[in-house]
């Protein structure tokens, strides 16, 4: 980074920090009166949208309070809005679901089928920008001031994200929600805050983004933050650098892009015109890489590295641990960003290293379906819901939201657990998706049960697991679960039977209903399959190139629900021992 760029970076970063502290202050202030803030939001949404087609249908103008709202308006799923959304996107109709301008349609990641089109209004987008994009800088700065008694270093971000979007028939853009958060001004400022050129981030055609992020990130010594939507993308990047550092260093030394790297010709021409040889930086990198990839390599090549920011809580914790153990050490803060989806942002991590989220009272109107009674029955289409002031510490709930973009009493399908309170707002952890509840003989087995079993398996066996998934095998009698594990290192043949026994025991401990059916003979013992290494990374790459997903949308499939997914992951274990 030259002097002019450094000065501009500091100015931009200073302005971003100011916005960030304002957002953090607004969050803290809203949590003090979370209940009233949340109910006032509902009143505003009902008043503003009372003359929409949906508002007239359910008599929004006659609703006086949250109790009326829950009586008069039904719980919903995406299918309840699909016809409205088609009218909006195909015919350009307005004032159907919301009176606010719909400025974007967010795509889901497609893990449950074809990507959905989620309307995003200007108000909804403002909330995303305020909390998802801004809070991180203030939280990290607060950490450094409280623990190091200094400001966090200034410098560039290495951002493992892309922002491709395309217009729909009504002229409104459709793409990942993160792409919607980019304003024209923020796009202009990208060169002063991000190492990857904006032409790469907005590339609509297939390109080797992993190479390009690494090529431009390594060329900059002043990388301060590593950031991405999900932590697996950052581990994939670190592994890519370890495997291809010689090519990357050569390209930096010679000021070129390797000819084997896939990208559109126009993008290659644009990038190569601005590249210059940098033998000094190449020599620095080569010296460090030749010392080996232990001993915090990423902090050696980027001495100012101050934080890693990506979603890493819960099921993704193993990726964060691997990055810490193999690449960064555990001294720098890891920040798990936000609990969000295309439908809205619901919570943010209040401190680095937190694996929980502080709910945002002003983002959506929240309701909660208890998971410990009749309301937890998936056949109950209109169960009773609770409000923020009715939640109990330690209890699990299905999340229901009324967002600022035209979804009302929308069942997210997420099950969260309250683990405490921050002022009046709950602190929550994500547990599992209801659609991922699996049953073979009448038991209810969730991805959270699987996570608990795998963690205990790691502790007892000493086998570190990078990632895992499962599927119910009903082709055998009795039916059983097949558990697929990707280990950090090859597990010796003589340990396979031992691992099978340990995991079987831990699955039974994780779910008493599961254990009951296995002991009763209604289910068979699970089958364990160890996968070859980098299988999950390969799956993410295939999703990017075949489905056109960006790094921002790459979620790990915990429960394999299609024959194609089962065939893909099972085939990766063919050359590795498995146990029935």
CORTA-V874283 format. One record per backbone hydrogen bond with DSSP energy under -0.5 kcal/mol. NH is the residue of the N-H (numbers start at 1). CO is the residue of the C=O. E is the energy in kcal/mol with one decimal. If there is no record, write none. Layout:
nh | co | e
NH | CO | E
NH | CO | E
This chain:
nh | co | e
6 | 2 | -2.4
7 | 3 | -2.6
8 | 4 | -2.3
9 | 5 | -2.7
10 | 6 | -2.1
11 | 7 | -2.0
12 | 8 | -2.8
13 | 9 | -2.9
14 | 10 | -2.2
15 | 11 | -2.1
16 | 12 | -2.5
17 | 13 | -2.6
18 | 14 | -1.9
19 | 15 | -2.0
20 | 16 | -2.4
21 | 17 | -2.8
22 | 18 | -2.0
23 | 19 | -2.2
24 | 20 | -2.5
25 | 21 | -2.6
26 | 22 | -2.3
27 | 23 | -2.3
28 | 24 | -2.7
29 | 25 | -2.7
30 | 26 | -2.3
31 | 27 | -1.7
32 | 28 | -0.8
32 | 29 | -0.7
33 | 29 | -0.7
34 | 31 | -1.0
37 | 33 | -2.6
38 | 34 | -2.4
39 | 35 | -2.0
40 | 36 | -2.5
41 | 37 | -1.8
42 | 38 | -1.6
43 | 39 | -2.1
44 | 40 | -2.3
45 | 41 | -2.5
46 | 42 | -2.5
47 | 43 | -2.3
48 | 44 | -2.8
49 | 45 | -1.6
50 | 47 | -1.1
52 | 49 | -1.4
53 | 95 | -1.9
54 | 96 | -2.6
56 | 52 | -2.6
57 | 53 | -1.9
58 | 54 | -1.7
59 | 56 | -1.0
60 | 55 | -2.6
62 | 59 | -1.6
63 | 60 | -1.5
69 | 65 | -2.3
70 | 66 | -2.1
71 | 67 | -1.4
72 | 68 | -2.8
73 | 69 | -2.0
76 | 409 | -2.9
80 | 77 | -1.4
81 | 78 | -1.9
82 | 78 | -1.0
85 | 81 | -2.9
86 | 82 | -2.4
87 | 83 | -2.0
88 | 84 | -2.0
89 | 85 | -2.9
90 | 86 | -2.7
91 | 86 | -0.6
91 | 87 | -1.2
92 | 88 | -0.7
93 | 87 | -1.7
95 | 98 | -0.6
103 | 101 | -0.8
103 | 120 | -1.9
104 | 120 | -1.2
105 | 173 | -1.9
106 | 118 | -3.1
107 | 175 | -2.6
108 | 116 | -1.0
113 | 110 | -1.4
118 | 106 | -2.9
118 | 116 | -0.7
119 | 117 | -0.6
120 | 104 | -2.6
122 | 101 | -1.7
124 | 404 | -0.6
125 | 121 | -2.5
126 | 122 | -1.9
127 | 123 | -1.7
128 | 124 | -1.8
129 | 125 | -2.7
130 | 126 | -2.2
131 | 127 | -2.2
132 | 128 | -1.9
133 | 128 | -1.2
135 | 131 | -0.9
137 | 134 | -0.8
138 | 134 | -0.7
139 | 135 | -2.2
140 | 136 | -2.6
141 | 137 | -2.5
142 | 138 | -2.7
143 | 139 | -2.0
144 | 140 | -2.3
145 | 141 | -2.3
146 | 142 | -2.1
147 | 143 | -2.1
148 | 144 | -1.9
149 | 144 | -0.9
150 | 144 | -1.3
156 | 222 | -2.9
157 | 193 | -3.1
158 | 225 | -3.0
159 | 157 | -0.8
160 | 158 | -0.7
160 | 227 | -3.5
161 | 159 | -1.7
163 | 201 | -4.0
166 | 174 | -2.5
168 | 172 | -2.3
170 | 89 | -0.7
171 | 168 | -2.6
174 | 166 | -2.5
175 | 105 | -1.9
176 | 164 | -0.7
179 | 176 | -0.6
180 | 176 | -1.1
181 | 177 | -0.9
182 | 179 | -1.2
183 | 181 | -0.8
187 | 183 | -2.2
188 | 184 | -1.9
189 | 185 | -1.6
190 | 186 | -0.7
190 | 187 | -0.7
192 | 189 | -1.9
193 | 189 | -0.5
193 | 190 | -1.7
194 | 190 | -2.8
195 | 157 | -2.5
200 | 197 | -1.0
201 | 197 | -1.6
202 | 198 | -1.9
203 | 200 | -1.4
208 | 262 | -3.0
209 | 207 | -2.1
212 | 208 | -2.0
213 | 209 | -3.0
214 | 210 | -2.0
215 | 211 | -3.6
216 | 212 | -2.2
217 | 213 | -2.2
218 | 214 | -2.7
219 | 215 | -0.9
220 | 216 | -0.6
220 | 217 | -1.1
221 | 219 | -0.5
223 | 221 | -0.7
224 | 156 | -3.6
225 | 156 | -1.4
226 | 307 | -2.0
227 | 158 | -2.5
227 | 225 | -0.5
228 | 309 | -2.1
229 | 160 | -0.7
231 | 311 | -2.2
233 | 230 | -1.3
234 | 230 | -0.6
234 | 231 | -0.8
235 | 231 | -1.8
236 | 232 | -2.7
237 | 233 | -1.8
238 | 234 | -2.4
239 | 235 | -2.6
240 | 236 | -2.2
241 | 237 | -2.4
242 | 238 | -2.0
243 | 239 | -2.1
244 | 240 | -2.1
245 | 241 | -0.9
248 | 244 | -2.2
249 | 245 | -2.9
250 | 246 | -2.2
251 | 247 | -2.3
252 | 248 | -2.0
253 | 249 | -2.7
254 | 250 | -2.3
255 | 251 | -1.0
256 | 251 | -2.2
261 | 258 | -1.6
268 | 264 | -2.2
269 | 265 | -2.5
270 | 266 | -2.1
271 | 267 | -2.5
272 | 268 | -2.7
273 | 269 | -1.3
274 | 271 | -1.2
275 | 271 | -0.6
275 | 272 | -0.5
278 | 252 | -1.9
282 | 278 | -2.1
283 | 279 | -2.5
284 | 280 | -2.1
285 | 281 | -2.4
286 | 282 | -2.6
287 | 283 | -2.3
288 | 284 | -1.8
289 | 285 | -2.9
290 | 286 | -2.3
291 | 287 | -0.8
291 | 288 | -0.6
292 | 289 | -1.3
297 | 293 | -0.5
298 | 327 | -2.2
299 | 296 | -0.8
299 | 327 | -0.7
300 | 296 | -1.3
301 | 297 | -2.2
302 | 298 | -1.3
304 | 221 | -0.6
305 | 302 | -2.2
306 | 224 | -3.5
307 | 224 | -1.3
308 | 333 | -2.2
309 | 226 | -3.1
310 | 308 | -0.5
310 | 335 | -2.2
311 | 229 | -2.2
312 | 310 | -0.7
316 | 313 | -1.6
317 | 314 | -1.9
319 | 316 | -1.1
320 | 316 | -1.4
321 | 317 | -2.4
322 | 318 | -2.0
323 | 319 | -2.3
324 | 320 | -2.5
325 | 321 | -2.8
326 | 322 | -2.5
327 | 323 | -2.4
328 | 323 | -1.9
329 | 324 | -2.4
333 | 306 | -0.8
335 | 308 | -3.1
339 | 347 | -3.0
340 | 338 | -0.8
341 | 344 | -2.6
344 | 341 | -1.1
346 | 339 | -2.6
346 | 344 | -0.5
347 | 339 | -1.5
348 | 358 | -1.9
349 | 337 | -2.8
353 | 334 | -3.4
354 | 351 | -1.4
357 | 428 | -2.9
358 | 348 | -3.4
359 | 357 | -0.6
359 | 426 | -2.1
360 | 346 | -2.3
361 | 359 | -0.8
363 | 360 | -1.6
364 | 360 | -0.7
365 | 402 | -2.6
366 | 364 | -0.6
367 | 400 | -2.7
368 | 386 | -2.0
369 | 398 | -2.5
370 | 368 | -0.6
371 | 396 | -2.1
376 | 373 | -1.7
377 | 374 | -2.0
380 | 377 | -1.7
381 | 379 | -0.8
383 | 380 | -0.5
386 | 368 | -3.0
390 | 387 | -2.3
391 | 388 | -1.0
394 | 418 | -2.8
395 | 392 | -1.8
397 | 416 | -2.7
398 | 369 | -2.9
399 | 414 | -2.4
400 | 367 | -2.5
401 | 410 | -2.3
402 | 365 | -2.1
403 | 401 | -0.5
403 | 407 | -1.3
406 | 403 | -0.6
410 | 401 | -3.1
411 | 76 | -3.0
412 | 399 | -1.9
412 | 410 | -0.9
413 | 399 | -0.6
415 | 432 | -2.8
416 | 397 | -3.0
416 | 414 | -0.5
417 | 429 | -2.4
418 | 395 | -2.3
419 | 427 | -2.9
420 | 427 | -0.6
422 | 425 | -3.2
423 | 421 | -0.6
424 | 31 | -2.7
425 | 422 | -2.0
427 | 420 | -2.9
428 | 357 | -2.8
429 | 417 | -1.9
431 | 415 | -2.9
432 | 415 | -1.3
434 | 413 | -3.4
436 | 433 | -1.7
437 | 434 | -1.8
438 | 445 | -3.5
445 | 438 | -2.6
445 | 443 | -0.5
450 | 446 | -1.8
451 | 447 | -2.6
452 | 448 | -2.4
453 | 449 | -2.3
454 | 450 | -2.7
455 | 451 | -2.4
456 | 452 | -1.9
457 | 453 | -2.4
458 | 454 | -2.5
459 | 455 | -2.0
460 | 456 | -2.5
461 | 457 | -2.8
462 | 458 | -2.3
464 | 462 | -0.7
466 | 464 | -0.5
466 | 486 | -3.0
467 | 486 | -1.0
469 | 484 | -1.9
470 | 558 | -2.1
471 | 482 | -1.6
473 | 480 | -3.6
474 | 472 | -0.8
480 | 473 | -1.9
482 | 471 | -2.7
483 | 481 | -0.6
483 | 527 | -3.1
484 | 469 | -2.6
484 | 482 | -0.5
485 | 483 | -0.5
485 | 529 | -2.8
486 | 467 | -2.7
487 | 485 | -0.7
487 | 531 | -0.6
488 | 464 | -2.5
492 | 490 | -0.5
495 | 492 | -1.9
496 | 493 | -1.4
499 | 495 | -2.5
500 | 496 | -2.4
501 | 497 | -2.0
502 | 498 | -2.3
503 | 499 | -2.6
504 | 500 | -2.1
505 | 501 | -2.1
506 | 502 | -2.3
507 | 503 | -2.4
508 | 504 | -1.6
509 | 505 | -1.8
510 | 506 | -2.1
511 | 507 | -1.5
515 | 511 | -2.2
516 | 512 | -2.3
517 | 513 | -1.7
518 | 514 | -2.0
519 | 515 | -2.8
520 | 516 | -2.0
521 | 518 | -1.3
522 | 517 | -1.8
523 | 517 | -1.4
524 | 479 | -3.4
527 | 481 | -2.6
528 | 579 | -0.8
529 | 483 | -2.8
530 | 577 | -0.8
531 | 485 | -3.6
531 | 529 | -0.5
532 | 572 | -1.3
535 | 532 | -1.0
538 | 534 | -2.2
539 | 535 | -2.3
540 | 536 | -2.0
541 | 537 | -2.1
542 | 538 | -2.4
543 | 539 | -2.0
544 | 540 | -1.8
545 | 541 | -2.3
546 | 542 | -2.9
547 | 543 | -1.5
548 | 544 | -0.7
549 | 543 | -1.4
553 | 550 | -1.8
554 | 551 | -1.2
555 | 553 | -1.3
558 | 556 | -0.8
560 | 470 | -3.1
560 | 558 | -0.6
561 | 559 | -0.6
566 | 562 | -2.3
567 | 563 | -2.6
568 | 564 | -2.3
569 | 565 | -2.4
570 | 566 | -2.4
571 | 567 | -2.0
572 | 568 | -0.9
572 | 569 | -0.6
573 | 570 | -1.6
574 | 571 | -1.2
576 | 573 | -1.6
579 | 528 | -1.7
